[in-house]
């Protein structure tokens, strides 16, 4: 489990432990999965329906982009209230939302956000570059508001 920013945690399903929810006082769990069951807990949970198996990179970019504004708003709202957020996933998608949050609220370039995330997670895969279109579109959309 990695805390990329204060109150913003990321882990994979296979390493997740229920005790973590209580220990870190997690307030919301964001599932980045199309088919995984929600956890048996009273904590708020939402789903971003990303399918790792049957979608092309273009389809994944479009799906992720469609959720970036809402998810980054939600993360920001929770963090400002010091309510910890946990992303659960099995692949690179989890970092995309953290990178997007950092782009939006730290007001940095996509490359700088990726470098920051890489400094926290040396195991970050090169697959993150598959999402440059999505990240760049998000960055330019934010800059034009």
MDTraj code that builds the backbone (N, CA, C; nanometers):
import mdtraj as md
import numpy as np

residues = "UNK UNK UNK UNK UNK UNK UNK UNK UNK UNK UNK UNK UNK UNK UNK UNK UNK UNK UNK UNK UNK UNK UNK UNK UNK UNK UNK UNK UNK UNK UNK UNK UNK UNK UNK UNK UNK UNK UNK UNK UNK UNK UNK UNK UNK UNK UNK UNK UNK UNK UNK UNK UNK UNK UNK UNK UNK UNK UNK UNK UNK UNK UNK UNK UNK UNK UNK UNK UNK UNK UNK UNK UNK UNK UNK UNK UNK UNK UNK UNK UNK UNK UNK UNK UNK UNK UNK UNK UNK UNK UNK UNK UNK UNK UNK UNK UNK UNK UNK UNK UNK UNK UNK UNK UNK UNK UNK UNK UNK UNK UNK UNK UNK UNK UNK UNK UNK UNK UNK UNK UNK UNK UNK UNK UNK UNK UNK UNK UNK UNK UNK UNK UNK UNK UNK UNK UNK UNK UNK UNK UNK UNK UNK UNK UNK".split()
xyz = np.array([
    [0.0847, -0.1176, 0.0000],
    [0.0000, 0.0000, 0.0000],
    [0.0891, 0.1236, 0.0000],
    [0.0527, 0.2167, -0.0837],
    [0.1342, 0.3369, -0.0990],
    [0.0478, 0.4589, -0.0715],
    [0.1004, 0.5492, 0.0083],
    [0.0351, 0.6777, 0.0303],
    [0.1060, 0.7791, -0.0598],
    [0.0440, 0.8075, -0.1747],
    [0.1052, 0.8986, -0.2711],
    [0.0996, 1.0428, -0.2253],
    [-0.0081, 1.0789, -0.1616],
    [-0.0273, 1.2116, -0.1037],
    [-0.0933, 1.1888, 0.0318],
    [-0.0846, 1.2848, 0.1222],
    [-0.1532, 1.2640, 0.2504],
    [-0.3010, 1.2310, 0.2296],
    [-0.3436, 1.1226, 0.2896],
    [-0.4823, 1.0738, 0.2852],
    [-0.5222, 1.0128, 0.1512],
    [-0.4274, 0.9856, 0.0643],
    [-0.4573, 0.9252, -0.0658],
    [-0.3741, 0.7982, -0.0816],
    [-0.4426, 0.6866, -0.0620],
    [-0.3787, 0.5551, -0.0608],
    [-0.4147, 0.4747, -0.1845],
    [-0.3226, 0.3884, -0.2260],
    [-0.3434, 0.3005, -0.3404],
    [-0.2919, 0.1617, -0.3047],
    [-0.3695, 0.0620, -0.3402],
    [-0.3236, -0.0762, -0.3235],
    [-0.3903, -0.1648, -0.4272],
    [-0.3403, -0.2852, -0.4359],
    [-0.3975, -0.3832, -0.5260],
    [-0.4819, -0.4808, -0.4459],
    [-0.5773, -0.5413, -0.5124],
    [-0.6678, -0.6338, -0.4441],
    [-0.5926, -0.7459, -0.3738],
    [-0.4902, -0.7983, -0.4361],
    [-0.4211, -0.9138, -0.3774],
    [-0.3363, -0.8780, -0.2548],
    [-0.3095, -0.7497, -0.2304],
    [-0.2338, -0.7107, -0.1114],
    [-0.3198, -0.6408, -0.0058],
    [-0.4446, -0.6184, -0.0373],
    [-0.5347, -0.5460, 0.0525],
    [-0.5666, -0.6269, 0.1785],
    [-0.5705, -0.5571, 0.2918],
    [-0.6107, -0.6171, 0.4188],
    [-0.7187, -0.5283, 0.4819],
    [-0.8257, -0.5916, 0.5308],
    [-0.9365, -0.5169, 0.5901],
    [-0.8929, -0.4293, 0.7065],
    [-0.7963, -0.4726, 0.7832],
    [-0.7514, -0.3946, 0.8998],
    [-0.6996, -0.2572, 0.8587],
    [-0.6556, -0.2450, 0.7347],
    [-0.6045, -0.1184, 0.6848],
    [-0.7126, -0.0098, 0.6871],
    [-0.8353, -0.0476, 0.6584],
    [-0.9473, 0.0476, 0.6572],
    [-0.9602, 0.1155, 0.7931],
    [-0.9564, 0.0385, 0.8984],
    [-0.9691, 0.0923, 1.0329],
    [-0.8428, 0.1670, 1.0738],
    [-0.7289, 0.1069, 1.0463],
    [-0.6009, 0.1662, 1.0847],
    [-0.5830, 0.3065, 1.0274],
    [-0.6172, 0.3237, 0.9009],
    [-0.5979, 0.4529, 0.8326],
    [-0.7254, 0.5358, 0.8248],
    [-0.8330, 0.4857, 0.8850],
    [-0.9610, 0.5576, 0.8879],
    [-1.0085, 0.5944, 0.7477],
    [-1.0029, 0.4962, 0.6591],
    [-1.0445, 0.5156, 0.5203],
    [-1.1918, 0.5553, 0.5175],
    [-1.2223, 0.6589, 0.4400],
    [-1.3580, 0.7124, 0.4312],
    [-1.4311, 0.6707, 0.3046],
    [-1.3544, 0.6436, 0.1991],
    [-1.4138, 0.6022, 0.0722],
    [-1.3171, 0.5093, 0.0005],
    [-1.3740, 0.4106, -0.0658],
    [-1.2954, 0.3170, -0.1452],
    [-1.3400, 0.3318, -0.2904],
    [-1.2434, 0.3515, -0.3785],
    [-1.2717, 0.3641, -0.5210],
    [-1.2178, 0.2393, -0.5894],
    [-1.3096, 0.1600, -0.6417],
    [-1.2733, 0.0361, -0.7111],
    [-1.2510, 0.0664, -0.8582],
    [-1.1344, 0.0316, -0.9073],
    [-1.1045, 0.0467, -1.0490],
    [-1.1130, -0.0917, -1.1119],
    [-1.2351, -0.1363, -1.1276],
    [-1.2608, -0.2705, -1.1765],
    [-1.4043, -0.2784, -1.2259],
    [-1.4229, -0.3537, -1.3290],
    [-1.5577, -0.3697, -1.3829],
    [-1.6370, -0.4766, -1.3082],
    [-1.5676, -0.5776, -1.2581],
    [-1.6378, -0.6932, -1.2049],
    [-1.6121, -0.7271, -1.0581],
    [-1.5174, -0.6649, -0.9939],
    [-1.4881, -0.6986, -0.8545],
    [-1.6043, -0.6602, -0.7637],
    [-1.6322, -0.7463, -0.6679],
    [-1.7369, -0.7163, -0.5698],
    [-1.6907, -0.6049, -0.4766],
    [-1.7876, -0.5262, -0.4297],
    [-1.7562, -0.4295, -0.3255],
    [-1.7187, -0.5058, -0.1991],
    [-1.6419, -0.4410, -0.1138],
    [-1.6034, -0.5023, 0.0125],
    [-1.7219, -0.5031, 0.1075],
    [-1.7210, -0.5938, 0.1983],
    [-1.8266, -0.6003, 0.2995],
    [-1.7910, -0.5046, 0.4128],
    [-1.8318, -0.3811, 0.3935],
    [-1.8039, -0.2743, 0.4891],
    [-1.9086, -0.1649, 0.4708],
    [-1.9257, -0.0816, 0.5722],
    [-2.0211, 0.0300, 0.5651],
    [-1.9614, 0.1542, 0.5008],
    [-1.8368, 0.1491, 0.4663],
    [-1.7687, 0.2638, 0.4072],
    [-1.8202, 0.2874, 0.2657],
    [-1.8308, 0.4142, 0.2280],
    [-1.8738, 0.4495, 0.0927],
    [-1.7790, 0.3872, -0.0095],
    [-1.8360, 0.3296, -0.1152],
    [-1.7571, 0.2688, -0.2217],
    [-1.8159, 0.3079, -0.3569],
    [-1.7280, 0.3385, -0.4493],
    [-1.7721, 0.3674, -0.5860],
    [-1.6899, 0.2819, -0.6824],
    [-1.7379, 0.2737, -0.8053],
    [-1.6718, 0.1909, -0.9056],
    [-1.6469, 0.2722, -1.0325],
    [-1.5264, 0.2576, -1.0841],
    [-1.4942, 0.3048, -1.2181],
    [-1.4801, 0.1760, -1.3000],
    [-1.5709, 0.1495, -1.3931],
    [-1.5783, 0.0175, -1.4585],
    [-1.4742, -0.0045, -1.5685],
    [-1.3500, -0.0183, -1.5276],
    [-1.2417, -0.0406, -1.6226],
    [-1.2209, -0.1909, -1.6384],
    [-1.2251, -0.2349, -1.7629],
    [-1.2041, -0.3758, -1.7948],
    [-1.0648, -0.3915, -1.8536],
    [-0.9813, -0.4681, -1.7871],
    [-0.8435, -0.4849, -1.8319],
    [-0.8288, -0.5777, -1.9504],
    [-0.9242, -0.6633, -1.9721],
    [-0.9058, -0.7704, -2.0692],
    [-0.9496, -0.7373, -2.2106],
    [-1.0627, -0.6758, -2.2270],
    [-1.1226, -0.6651, -2.3601],
    [-1.1189, -0.5259, -2.4211],
    [-1.0613, -0.4313, -2.3542],
    [-1.0640, -0.2945, -2.4049],
    [-0.9304, -0.2564, -2.4670],
    [-0.9387, -0.1790, -2.5740],
    [-0.8168, -0.1260, -2.6354],
    [-0.7661, -0.0092, -2.5504],
    [-0.6436, 0.0309, -2.5749],
    [-0.5870, 0.1465, -2.5033],
    [-0.6708, 0.2704, -2.5303],
    [-0.7191, 0.2876, -2.6521],
    [-0.8013, 0.4036, -2.6863],
    [-0.9316, 0.4039, -2.6053],
    [-0.9930, 0.2861, -2.5920],
    [-1.1173, 0.2754, -2.5141],
    [-1.0905, 0.3049, -2.3659],
    [-0.9790, 0.2539, -2.3149],
    [-0.9439, 0.2793, -2.1749],
    [-0.9165, 0.4277, -2.1523],
    [-0.8433, 0.4901, -2.2460],
    [-0.8173, 0.6339, -2.2353],
    [-0.9476, 0.7123, -2.2304],
    [-1.0421, 0.6789, -2.3173],
    [-1.1705, 0.7490, -2.3213],
    [-1.2490, 0.7276, -2.1931],
    [-1.2538, 0.6050, -2.1447],
    [-1.3272, 0.5754, -2.0213],
    [-1.2660, 0.6481, -1.9019],
    [-1.1361, 0.6410, -1.8911],
    [-1.0691, 0.7086, -1.7794],
    [-1.0903, 0.8588, -1.7883],
    [-1.0705, 0.9156, -1.9063],
    [-1.0901, 1.0600, -1.9225],
    [-1.2304, 1.1024, -1.8790],
    [-1.3306, 1.0243, -1.9126],
    [-1.4692, 1.0574, -1.8765],
    [-1.4910, 1.0632, -1.7251],
    [-1.4034, 1.0025, -1.6489],
    [-1.4181, 1.0010, -1.5028],
    [-1.3198, 1.0933, -1.4300],
    [-1.2240, 1.1500, -1.4998],
    [-1.1180, 1.2252, -1.4315],
    [-1.1683, 1.3469, -1.3542],
    [-1.2591, 1.4234, -1.4112],
    [-1.3050, 1.5431, -1.3416],
    [-1.3828, 1.5071, -1.2151],
    [-1.4756, 1.4124, -1.2268],
    [-1.5552, 1.3727, -1.1097],
    [-1.4695, 1.3093, -1.0016],
    [-1.3795, 1.2196, -1.0420],
    [-1.2978, 1.1497, -0.9422],
    [-1.1994, 1.2453, -0.8760],
    [-1.1367, 1.3328, -0.9527],
    [-1.0432, 1.4272, -0.8889],
    [-1.1169, 1.5258, -0.7991],
    [-1.2380, 1.5655, -0.8362],
    [-1.3194, 1.6487, -0.7463],
    [-1.3502, 1.5749, -0.6159],
    [-1.3903, 1.4501, -0.6280],
    [-1.4232, 1.3697, -0.5099],
    [-1.3009, 1.3521, -0.4196],
    [-1.1877, 1.3188, -0.4783],
    [-1.0645, 1.3036, -0.4001],
    [-1.0346, 1.4333, -0.3267],
    [-1.0412, 1.5441, -0.3978],
    [-1.0086, 1.6737, -0.3377],
    [-1.1026, 1.7065, -0.2214],
    [-1.2293, 1.6845, -0.2420],
    [-1.3288, 1.7094, -0.1367],
    [-1.2965, 1.6257, -0.0125],
    [-1.2691, 1.4990, -0.0315],
    [-1.2418, 1.4100, 0.0821],
    [-1.1121, 1.4480, 0.1523],
    [-1.0078, 1.4760, 0.0753],
    [-0.8795, 1.5100, 0.1352],
    [-0.8878, 1.6415, 0.2125],
    [-0.9603, 1.7399, 0.1599],
    [-0.9760, 1.8672, 0.2323],
    [-1.0451, 1.8475, 0.3663],
    [-1.1294, 1.7470, 0.3743],
    [-1.1986, 1.7143, 0.4990],
    [-1.1182, 1.6146, 0.5825],
    [-0.9941, 1.5896, 0.5424],
    [-0.9054, 1.4886, 0.6026],
    [-0.9713, 1.3515, 0.6128],
    [-1.0447, 1.3142, 0.5086],
    [-1.1064, 1.1821, 0.4981],
    [-1.0251, 1.0987, 0.3996],
    [-0.9509, 1.0008, 0.4481],
    [-0.8655, 0.9214, 0.3597],
    [-0.9417, 0.8459, 0.2510],
    [-0.8779, 0.8402, 0.1351],
    [-0.9318, 0.7759, 0.0157],
    [-0.8419, 0.6571, -0.0180],
    [-0.9041, 0.5456, -0.0569],
    [-0.8290, 0.4274, -0.0979],
    [-0.8724, 0.3848, -0.2374],
    [-0.7753, 0.3717, -0.3276],
    [-0.7989, 0.3135, -0.4596],
    [-0.7615, 0.1664, -0.4538],
    [-0.8508, 0.0815, -0.5059],
    [-0.8243, -0.0615, -0.5181],
    [-0.8267, -0.1003, -0.6651],
    [-0.7237, -0.1715, -0.7100],
    [-0.7141, -0.2084, -0.8504],
    [-0.6120, -0.3190, -0.8671],
    [-0.6013, -0.3709, -0.9876],
    [-0.5010, -0.4720, -1.0181],
    [-0.3989, -0.4276, -1.1218],
    [-0.4047, -0.3067, -1.1686],
    [-0.3000, -0.2643, -1.2614],
    [-0.2799, -0.1137, -1.2598],
    [-0.2180, -0.0617, -1.3631],
    [-0.1689, 0.0758, -1.3687],
    [-0.2775, 0.1830, -1.3552],
    [-0.4024, 0.1491, -1.3805],
    [-0.5079, 0.2506, -1.3777],
    [-0.5107, 0.3295, -1.2476],
    [-0.4764, 0.2666, -1.1388],
    [-0.4837, 0.3354, -1.0091],
    [-0.3939, 0.4588, -1.0061],
    [-0.2777, 0.4517, -1.0677],
    [-0.1884, 0.5674, -1.0686],
    [-0.2386, 0.6785, -1.1600],
    [-0.3143, 0.6456, -1.2614],
    [-0.3656, 0.7472, -1.3537],
    [-0.4494, 0.8503, -1.2776],
    [-0.5317, 0.8045, -1.1858],
    [-0.6169, 0.8970, -1.1115],
    [-0.5362, 0.9803, -1.0121],
    [-0.4338, 0.9224, -0.9543],
    [-0.3464, 0.9973, -0.8638],
    [-0.2678, 1.1006, -0.9439],
    [-0.2154, 1.0602, -1.0583],
    [-0.1429, 1.1531, -1.1456],
    [-0.2348, 1.2672, -1.1884],
    [-0.3569, 1.2353, -1.2243],
    [-0.4527, 1.3378, -1.2675],
    [-0.4864, 1.4335, -1.1538],
    [-0.5015, 1.3793, -1.0341],
    [-0.5264, 1.4649, -0.9183],
    [-0.4101, 1.5620, -0.9002],
    [-0.2916, 1.5103, -0.9102],
    [-0.1714, 1.5926, -0.8928],
    [-0.1618, 1.6985, -1.0031],
    [-0.1919, 1.6605, -1.1270],
    [-0.1920, 1.7570, -1.2384],
    [-0.2902, 1.8698, -1.2086],
    [-0.4071, 1.8326, -1.1643],
    [-0.5140, 1.9315, -1.1454],
    [-0.4903, 2.0231, -1.0255],
    [-0.4545, 1.9652, -0.9134],
    [-0.4505, 2.0460, -0.7917],
    [-0.3104, 2.0920, -0.7515],
    [-0.2064, 2.0269, -0.8000],
    [-0.0705, 2.0775, -0.7786],
    [-0.0304, 2.1671, -0.8958],
    [-0.1141, 2.1629, -1.0019],
    [-0.0962, 2.2468, -1.1201],
    [0.0403, 2.2238, -1.1854],
    [0.0685, 2.0964, -1.2107],
    [0.1947, 2.0589, -1.2738],
    [0.1672, 1.9963, -1.4103],
    [0.2701, 1.9855, -1.4890],
    [0.2619, 1.9191, -1.6186],
    [0.2457, 1.7682, -1.6000],
    [0.1846, 1.7002, -1.6962],
    [0.1700, 1.5542, -1.6839],
    [0.3027, 1.4829, -1.6571],
    [0.4083, 1.5202, -1.7265],
    [0.5391, 1.4548, -1.7065],
    [0.5872, 1.4745, -1.5627],
    [0.5680, 1.5941, -1.5063],
    [0.6105, 1.6200, -1.3682],
    [0.5300, 1.5356, -1.2696],
    [0.4021, 1.5203, -1.2969],
    [0.3176, 1.4379, -1.2096],
    [0.3614, 1.2920, -1.2153],
    [0.3917, 1.2438, -1.3341],
    [0.4389, 1.1061, -1.3487],
    [0.5710, 1.0872, -1.2745],
    [0.6613, 1.1826, -1.2880],
    [0.7905, 1.1731, -1.2178],
    [0.7706, 1.1710, -1.0666],
    [0.6760, 1.2496, -1.0166],
    [0.6480, 1.2489, -0.8732],
    [0.5983, 1.1108, -0.8298],
    [0.5058, 1.0548, -0.9035],
    [0.4512, 0.9229, -0.8704],
    [0.5614, 0.8178, -0.8783],
    [0.6467, 0.8274, -0.9802],
    [0.7577, 0.7332, -0.9922],
    [0.8531, 0.7430, -0.8738],
    [0.8673, 0.8627, -0.8166],
    [0.9555, 0.8783, -0.6993],
    [0.8987, 0.8062, -0.5769],
    [0.7683, 0.7869, -0.5738],
    [0.7031, 0.7157, -0.4633],
    [0.6938, 0.5659, -0.4891],
    [0.6939, 0.5264, -0.6167],
    [0.6742, 0.3867, -0.6526],
    [0.7714, 0.3499, -0.7637],
    [0.8820, 0.2917, -0.7262],
    [0.9848, 0.2529, -0.8241],
    [0.9372, 0.1419, -0.9169],
    [0.8286, 0.0730, -0.8794],
    [0.7763, -0.0371, -0.9605],
    [0.6738, 0.0082, -1.0631],
    [0.6534, 0.1361, -1.0754],
    [0.5566, 0.1864, -1.1725],
    [0.5984, 0.1414, -1.3118],
    [0.5056, 0.0864, -1.3854],
    [0.5398, 0.0291, -1.5158],
    [0.5401, 0.1341, -1.6257],
    [0.6026, 0.0985, -1.7351],
    [0.6019, 0.1863, -1.8526],
    [0.4647, 0.1961, -1.9154],
    [0.3699, 0.1098, -1.8743],
    [0.2341, 0.1165, -1.9279],
    [0.1689, 0.2510, -1.9007],
    [0.2204, 0.3228, -1.8047],
    [0.1636, 0.4538, -1.7728],
    [0.1691, 0.5434, -1.8968],
    [0.2678, 0.5222, -1.9821],
    [0.2815, 0.6034, -2.1032],
    [0.1704, 0.5767, -2.2033],
    [0.1009, 0.4638, -2.1894],
    [-0.0149, 0.4353, -2.2753],
    [-0.1261, 0.5373, -2.2534],
    [-0.1199, 0.6090, -2.1438],
    [-0.2267, 0.7015, -2.1074],
    [-0.1879, 0.8478, -2.1275],
    [-0.0813, 0.8725, -2.2031],
    [-0.0400, 1.0103, -2.2303],
    [-0.1507, 1.0911, -2.2964],
    [-0.2229, 1.0330, -2.3901],
    [-0.3315, 1.1062, -2.4576],
    [-0.4352, 1.1539, -2.3571],
    [-0.4752, 1.0658, -2.2704],
    [-0.5749, 1.0975, -2.1686],
    [-0.5232, 1.2069, -2.0740],
    [-0.3997, 1.1911, -2.0274],
    [-0.3421, 1.2877, -1.9333],
    [-0.3217, 1.4239, -1.9979],
    [-0.2738, 1.4242, -2.1206],
    [-0.2528, 1.5516, -2.1899],
    [-0.3845, 1.6222, -2.2197],
    [-0.4854, 1.5473, -2.2610],
    [-0.6174, 1.6061, -2.2856],
    [-0.6733, 1.6672, -2.1568],
    [-0.6596, 1.5955, -2.0474],
    [-0.7046, 1.6444, -1.9167],
    [-0.6302, 1.7721, -1.8785],
    [-0.4996, 1.7711, -1.8951],
    [-0.4166, 1.8870, -1.8630],
    [-0.4606, 2.0095, -1.9439],
    [-0.4781, 1.9939, -2.0748],
    [-0.5166, 2.1079, -2.1575],
    [-0.6596, 2.1545, -2.1302],
    [-0.7461, 2.0627, -2.0960],
    [-0.8832, 2.1004, -2.0599],
    [-0.8830, 2.1837, -1.9329],
    [-0.8064, 2.1435, -1.8345],
    [-0.7960, 2.2187, -1.7078],
    [-0.7391, 2.3572, -1.7319],
    [-0.6378, 2.3661, -1.8142],
    [-0.5713, 2.4944, -1.8397],
    [-0.6624, 2.5926, -1.9134],
    [-0.7630, 2.5416, -1.9828],
    [-0.8528, 2.6286, -2.0584],
    [-0.9754, 2.6719, -1.9794],
    [-0.9852, 2.6307, -1.8536],
    [-1.0982, 2.6765, -1.7704],
    [-1.0709, 2.8122, -1.7159],
])
top = md.Topology()
chain = top.add_chain()
for i, resn in enumerate(residues, 1):
    res = top.add_residue(resn, chain, resSeq=i)
    for name in ("N", "CA", "C"):
        top.add_atom(name, md.element.get_by_symbol(name[0]), res)
traj = md.Trajectory(xyz[None], top)
